[in-house]
């Protein structure tokens, strides 16, 4: 993956589209652009020659939603209407925006993790999503966190159960205190449960990819005399 820092200057920003088109024309992997908060963006072809700079997290959110529908792990519009009546459509829209923002705010080197894994019967819902390092996510595997942790984190056994669990989200301190009072949670199990509340500590973001080997500041590149034209800047190989 080839990554450039995303310029803030409008003139330099326009060159990122030119770079995208240059790489695409050569049949090579297109570059991504990292902003100051570590989020990745790319130029999305909207058709008829129209392009827009899109957050890579949106693509991952769409892919995750598709996989979850295939597994029947996400609530449908009918579920929301059954659970909330006339408010169902609005509640579903709010949840979609919440999930989208979790993926959209993901940072380079992190993954969006299903706290209760989908393969262990977890649901695709904002209550069951958090941002952790890619390394930690790989090491967790398909983990079942247990009924007490699911209750504390407002994660139901089914999509329908989960969308009914609406209310104030507990802070990390409150959840840690609740988990600390569970006498059966000691040692390694307690440490695992406490890690699972970091979603409430403000850790909100992830990119489902490996860390690249190389990053380049596009502003520095285009201002080098020998590379005044950004389209002839040297290729940099990443992961």
PyMOL commands that set and color helices and strands:
alter all, ss='L'
color gray80, all
select helices_A, chain A and resi 10-25+56-70+77-104+118-120+126-128+134-140+147-152+159-164+172-180+187-195+198-201+218-222+225-227+230-232
alter helices_A, ss='H'
color red, helices_A
select strands_A, chain A and resi 3-5+32-34+40-47+50-55+110-114+129-133+215-217
alter strands_A, ss='S'
color yellow, strands_A
deselect
rebuild
show_as cartoon
